[in-house]
Amino acid sequence: MPVLLLAAALLAASSPASGPCALVASEAVAATQGARVVSQKESRSKGALVERRGCFYEMDPFPRSVSLEWIGDSTAGGARRRWNAIFHDAAEHGESREHEAETERPKTPPAAVAGVGDEAFWLANPASGALYVLAGDSFLRVSVGGPGSSDEKRDRARAIASRAVESIRAAKRTKEKARPSPPAQRKRAGAI
């Protein structure tokens, strides 16, 4: 019984329920941004298709702060549908455009970014820019502040997003290992 409780505790600690700030350690964000993390603030909102979980890493100095959003399903397949609505032609996927997705559609063409997640795009803007990264059935949005060119900000966002993707994938592997195999499930059902 103690082993089952420990496994359940480990699974809960590595699951999305543990919060978006658990995806990337503040020390990693501080090292990437070259600044001290003053605080982490979590936020959450849930819509019809997706649930957004955010972590704002307040830095000292403040302009180097980082915003990380983790967007997952509220409805099965919702995050992937939102991703396609933002970055791919909705008609290509046989989907109708939703008002919310239309407002998220980038005004400037996104630039593909290799080496992180299943697919990634950088959306540059004069203030900071944002990196969107697809990771399985969810996606991330990472925006970094501070000095540097758009390319330097993209690279810092990619470093932070890479750590978040590793955390998401590790949590998924842990969850899959904790799930009983079909024969074990049948054996338990017969024993009850």
Buried (B, 14 or more C-beta within 10 A) or exposed (E): EEEEEEEEEEBEEBBBEBBBBBBBEBEBBBEBBEBEBBEBEEEEEEBEBBBBBBBBBBBEEEEBBBBBBBBBBBEEEBBBBBBBBBBEEBEEEEBEEBEEBEEEEBEEEBBEBEEBBEBBBBBBEEEBBBBBBBBBBBBBBBBBBBEBEBEEBBBBBBBBBBBBBEBBEEBBEBEEEEEEEEEEEEEEEEEE
